[in-house]
Amino acid sequence: MKNVAVLGATGSIGRSAAAVIATNPERFRLYAAAAQSSGDELVKQCAALKPAVVALADEKAARGTEKNLPAGVRMLAGAEALVEIATLPEVDTVLCAVTGTGALRAVVAALRAGKRVALASKEVMVMAGDIVTAIPTGEIVPVDSEHSGIFQCLAGRDKSEISRVTLTASGGPFLNWSKERIAGAVCSDALKHPVWSMGIKTTVDSATLMNKALELIEAQHLFKLRPEQLEVLIHPQATVHALVELCDGSVIAQLANPDMRIAIQYALSYPERPAQRQAGSVDLVKLGKLEFSAPDETRFPALAIGRKAMERGGAAGAVLNAADEAAVGRFVSGGIALPRIWELVEGALEHCINFDDGTLESRFAADAAARRYVMEQTT
């Protein structure tokens, strides 16, 4: 039995994690759950899974929610609650599914406390992958479907055997749109993802392919790869999540239905692989075909921007991540056109790079500078 703490419990990944825990009561217990402000969803999880501790970063929401909790559930509140939840001595595994930069300190604290971190928040590795992977205690098991796929393909392999690692992208809703049509896309267009059900920010990132830029940086740090060893292929069926080419020319692929519960369960149970009871198995006959193509970087320049950040290293990932988050916010509110996201992120990389001294604080400084830059620019 493993005690699990879920950071970001009320988001799409958090709800999927709750489903995995509920269907594996002999293996996992939801010991603690944390969210930003969604008290009603947290109360539902408490009723179903009976955690010992919950937390809301929004203190007002915490006060309003506490009276509705089942007897015996302890409520924590405030910005430091994530760190407290992540370092509870009773917790074995911390599933981190917090969007944005809020999870970084909690992940660092969890690793220093010797926890397993099941990591779904790509921002952690993008902002400070070099710092996080240098922590000698704890372990990280990736939850993102692509990084989980790479992790599984690399199991037991010597680094010298690895020639190339490929992440796949569905292509998002604009896969077959012209450059001119993309320029006129609005938020409701970007949110019509053909395969995955995700939060607003992640879905917009999928539409712009900025999610793959972030994932390239994440993979570089997680697996200690050189930038030239990483590539992206468009794969509309979203069934092959990763491919690893070995030095002898062999290619190993990981396939699974596009359901995050598979990767979540694997991260919680690793190195064991219990039967998966919810998402089913891949039916290749029903699929009929698996298609792959190179991304069009003329229509989707995000990957080139991501590679630039990879090559610069240091705080460049923090700048890219923060600038994208701020630019997506402006796009979602109707303040800028979609192509302006790429322009603002690239501009931030040029103007906000002198912040790195190898500390977490320098990454937060770079993050703040990138956000200021994006918000100060005109449409």
C-alpha positions in Angstrom: 0.0 0.0 0.0 1.4 3.4 -1.0 0.2 6.6 0.4 -0.2 9.2 -2.4 -0.4 13.0 -2.2 -1.9 14.6 -5.3 -0.9 18.3 -6.0 -3.5 19.7 -8.5 -6.1 17.2 -7.3 -9.1 18.9 -9.0 -7.6 19.3 -12.5 -7.9 16.8 -15.3 -4.8 14.9 -14.2 -5.8 15.0 -10.6 -9.3 13.7 -11.3 -7.8 10.9 -13.4 -5.4 10.1 -10.5 -8.4 9.8 -8.2 -10.0 7.3 -10.6 -6.8 5.2 -10.6 -6.6 5.3 -6.8 -10.3 4.4 -6.5 -9.9 1.3 -8.7 -6.8 0.1 -7.0 -7.7 0.3 -3.3 -5.4 -2.6 -2.4 -2.4 -0.6 -3.8 -2.9 3.1 -3.3 -4.4 5.4 -0.7 -5.1 9.0 -1.4 -3.5 10.3 1.8 -3.4 14.0 0.9 -4.9 16.2 -1.9 -4.1 19.8 -2.8 -5.7 22.3 -5.2 -5.8 26.0 -5.8 -9.4 27.0 -5.0 -11.8 24.3 -6.2 -13.3 23.4 -2.9 -16.4 21.6 -4.2 -14.4 19.1 -6.2 -12.0 18.6 -3.3 -15.0 17.8 -1.0 -16.2 15.2 -3.5 -12.8 13.5 -3.5 -12.8 13.5 0.3 -16.2 11.8 0.4 -15.1 9.1 -2.1 -11.5 8.5 -1.0 -11.2 9.8 2.6 -7.8 11.5 2.6 -6.3 12.5 5.9 -5.1 15.9 4.8 -6.3 18.4 2.1 -5.1 21.9 1.1 -6.2 24.9 -0.8 -3.7 27.6 -1.8 -6.5 30.1 -1.8 -7.0 30.9 1.9 -10.5 32.3 1.5 -11.6 29.2 -0.4 -10.1 27.0 2.3 -12.1 28.7 5.0 -15.3 28.2 3.0 -14.5 24.6 2.2 -13.3 23.4 5.6 -16.8 23.3 7.2 -17.9 20.9 4.4 -15.1 18.3 4.9 -15.8 14.9 6.4 -14.9 14.6 10.1 -11.3 13.9 10.7 -9.9 15.5 7.5 -7.3 18.2 8.2 -7.3 21.4 6.1 -4.2 23.3 5.2 -4.2 26.7 3.5 -2.0 29.2 1.8 0.9 29.4 -0.6 3.1 27.1 1.5 0.5 24.3 1.8 1.8 22.5 -1.3 5.3 22.1 0.2 3.7 20.9 3.5 1.6 18.4 1.7 4.6 17.2 -0.4 6.7 16.5 2.6 4.2 14.8 4.9 6.2 11.9 6.5 3.3 9.5 5.8 3.4 10.2 2.1 5.4 7.8 -0.2 4.6 9.3 -3.6 3.7 12.8 -4.7 1.8 13.1 -7.9 2.4 16.6 -9.2 -0.2 17.9 -11.6 -0.1 21.6 -10.8 -0.1 23.9 -13.9 2.2 26.9 -14.0 5.2 27.5 -11.7 3.5 26.8 -8.4 4.8 23.2 -8.1 8.5 23.8 -8.4 9.3 24.4 -4.7 7.0 21.5 -3.7 8.8 19.1 -6.1 12.2 20.2 -4.8 11.0 19.7 -1.2 9.5 16.3 -2.0 12.7 15.0 -3.6 14.9 16.3 -0.8 12.5 14.4 1.6 13.2 11.2 -0.4 9.8 10.9 -2.0 8.9 9.5 -5.4 7.6 12.3 -7.6 5.2 11.2 -10.3 5.6 14.3 -12.5 2.9 15.6 -14.8 3.8 19.3 -14.4 6.3 19.9 -17.3 6.9 23.4 -16.0 9.1 22.0 -13.2 11.7 20.5 -15.5 11.4 23.3 -18.1 12.1 26.0 -15.4 14.8 24.2 -13.4 15.5 20.7 -14.8 19.2 21.0 -14.2 18.6 22.0 -10.5 15.9 19.3 -9.9 17.8 16.4 -11.5 20.9 17.3 -9.4 19.0 16.5 -6.1 20.6 13.3 -4.9 17.5 12.0 -3.0 14.1 10.9 -4.1 13.2 9.8 -7.7 11.2 11.2 -10.6 8.8 9.0 -12.7 7.3 11.0 -15.6 3.5 11.1 -16.1 3.2 13.0 -19.3 2.2 10.4 -21.9 5.2 11.1 -24.1 7.8 11.1 -21.3 6.2 8.0 -19.7 6.6 6.4 -23.1 10.3 7.3 -23.3 10.8 6.1 -19.7 9.3 2.7 -20.6 11.3 2.4 -23.8 14.5 3.2 -22.1 14.0 0.8 -19.2 17.3 -1.0 -18.4 19.1 0.5 -21.3 22.6 2.0 -21.2 22.7 5.6 -22.3 25.4 4.7 -24.9 22.8 2.6 -26.8 20.5 5.6 -27.4 20.7 7.3 -30.8 17.5 9.3 -31.0 14.4 9.9 -29.0 11.1 11.0 -30.7 8.1 12.5 -29.0 4.8 12.5 -30.9 2.3 15.2 -31.3 -1.3 14.8 -32.4 -1.0 18.1 -34.4 -3.9 19.6 -32.5 -7.0 21.3 -34.1 -5.0 23.3 -36.6 -3.1 20.4 -38.1 -4.6 21.0 -41.6 -5.2 24.7 -41.3 -3.4 27.2 -43.6 -1.1 29.8 -42.1 -3.6 32.5 -42.9 -6.5 30.6 -41.3 -4.4 30.0 -38.1 -3.7 33.7 -37.9 -7.5 34.3 -37.6 -8.1 31.5 -35.0 -9.9 32.4 -31.8 -9.8 30.6 -28.4 -12.8 28.4 -29.1 -11.0 27.1 -32.2 -7.9 26.3 -30.2 -9.8 24.4 -27.6 -11.3 21.9 -30.0 -8.6 19.3 -29.5 -9.3 16.2 -31.7 -8.0 13.6 -29.2 -7.2 14.7 -25.6 -9.4 16.3 -22.9 -7.2 18.8 -21.1 -7.2 22.2 -19.3 -7.4 25.4 -21.2 -3.7 26.4 -21.1 -2.5 22.9 -22.1 -5.0 22.7 -24.9 -4.0 26.0 -26.4 -0.3 24.9 -26.1 -1.2 21.8 -28.1 -2.8 23.9 -30.8 0.3 26.1 -31.1 2.7 23.1 -30.6 4.3 25.0 -27.7 3.5 22.0 -25.6 6.0 20.0 -27.6 8.6 22.8 -27.2 8.2 22.5 -23.5 8.3 18.7 -23.7 11.5 18.7 -25.6 13.2 20.7 -22.8 11.6 18.4 -20.2 12.9 15.3 -22.0 16.4 16.8 -22.3 16.6 17.1 -18.5 14.7 14.0 -17.5 16.8 11.7 -19.7 20.0 13.7 -19.9 19.9 13.9 -23.7 21.6 16.2 -26.1 19.3 18.5 -28.0 20.3 16.9 -31.3 19.1 13.5 -30.0 15.5 14.8 -29.7 12.8 15.2 -32.3 9.1 15.5 -32.8 6.8 13.8 -35.2 3.1 14.5 -35.9 1.0 11.4 -35.3 -2.7 12.2 -35.5 -3.8 8.9 -34.0 -2.1 9.7 -30.7 -1.4 6.0 -30.0 2.4 5.9 -30.4 3.5 8.1 -27.6 7.3 7.8 -28.0 9.9 6.1 -30.1 13.5 5.4 -29.2 16.1 4.6 -31.9 19.0 2.5 -30.7 22.6 2.7 -32.0 22.1 -0.5 -34.1 19.1 1.1 -36.0 16.4 -0.7 -34.0 13.4 1.4 -33.0 11.4 0.7 -29.9 7.9 2.3 -29.6 5.4 2.6 -26.7 1.8 2.4 -27.7 -1.3 3.0 -25.6 -4.8 4.4 -25.9 -4.8 8.2 -25.3 -5.9 8.0 -21.7 -3.8 9.5 -18.9 -4.9 6.9 -16.4 -2.4 4.5 -18.0 0.6 6.7 -17.4 -0.6 7.7 -14.0 -1.0 4.1 -12.8 2.4 3.2 -14.1 4.1 6.1 -12.4 2.4 5.2 -9.1 3.1 1.5 -9.3 6.5 1.4 -11.0 8.5 -0.9 -11.3 5.4 -3.1 -11.0 2.8 -3.1 -13.8 -0.6 -4.1 -12.5 -3.5 -4.8 -14.8 -5.1 -1.6 -16.1 -8.8 -1.7 -15.5 -10.1 1.4 -17.2 -8.5 2.6 -20.4 -8.5 -0.7 -22.4 -5.8 -1.8 -24.8 -4.8 -0.7 -28.3 -6.9 -2.3 -31.1 -4.6 -2.1 -34.1 -7.2 -3.5 -36.5 -9.7 -0.9 -35.5 -7.1 1.8 -35.9 -6.3 0.6 -39.3 -3.2 2.8 -39.8 -0.6 4.8 -37.9 0.5 8.0 -39.6 3.6 10.1 -39.1 4.8 13.3 -40.6 7.3 16.0 -39.9 6.0 19.1 -38.2 5.6 22.2 -40.4 7.7 24.8 -38.6 6.6 27.5 -41.0 3.0 27.3 -39.7 4.1 26.2 -36.2 7.4 27.9 -35.2 7.2 26.8 -31.5 9.6 23.9 -32.0 12.3 26.2 -33.3 11.8 28.5 -30.4 12.0 25.6 -28.0 15.3 24.4 -29.5 16.7 27.9 -29.1 15.9 27.7 -25.4 17.4 24.2 -25.1 20.7 25.5 -26.7 20.9 28.5 -24.3 20.1 26.5 -21.2 20.1 28.1 -17.8 17.1 30.3 -17.2 16.0 30.2 -20.9 13.5 27.5 -20.2 12.0 29.5 -17.3 11.7 32.5 -19.7 10.0 30.4 -22.4 7.6 28.8 -20.0 6.6 32.1 -18.3 6.3 34.0 -21.5 4.1 31.3 -23.0 1.8 31.2 -20.0 1.4 35.0 -20.0 0.9 35.1 -23.8 -1.7 32.3 -23.7 -3.5 34.2 -21.0 -3.7 37.3 -23.3 -4.9 35.1 -26.2 -7.6 33.4 -24.2 -8.9 36.8 -23.0 -9.1 38.0 -26.6 -6.3 40.5 -26.3 -3.9 39.1 -29.0 -4.1 37.0 -32.1 -2.8 33.4 -31.8 0.5 33.9 -33.9 1.4 36.7 -31.4 2.0 33.9 -28.8 5.0 32.7 -30.7 6.3 36.3 -31.3 6.0 37.2 -27.7 7.7 34.1 -26.5 10.6 34.5 -28.9 10.9 38.2 -28.0 11.1 37.3 -24.3 13.9 34.9 -25.0 15.9 37.7 -26.6 15.2 40.3 -23.8 15.0 38.3 -20.5 18.0 36.0 -20.4 20.4 37.5 -17.9 19.0 36.0 -14.7 20.7 32.8 -14.1 23.1 32.0 -11.2 22.1 28.3 -10.8 19.5 28.9 -8.0 15.8 28.6 -7.9 15.5 32.2 -7.0 17.2 33.2 -10.3 14.7 31.1 -12.2 11.8 32.8 -10.5 13.4 36.2 -11.4 13.6 35.1 -15.0 10.0 34.0 -14.8 8.8 37.3 -13.5 10.8 39.3 -16.1 9.4 37.2 -18.9 5.8 37.8 -17.7 6.5 41.6 -17.4 7.9 41.6 -20.9 4.8 39.9 -22.4 2.3 42.1 -20.6 4.1 45.3 -21.6 4.1 44.5 -25.3 1.3 45.9 -27.5 -1.0 43.7 -29.6 
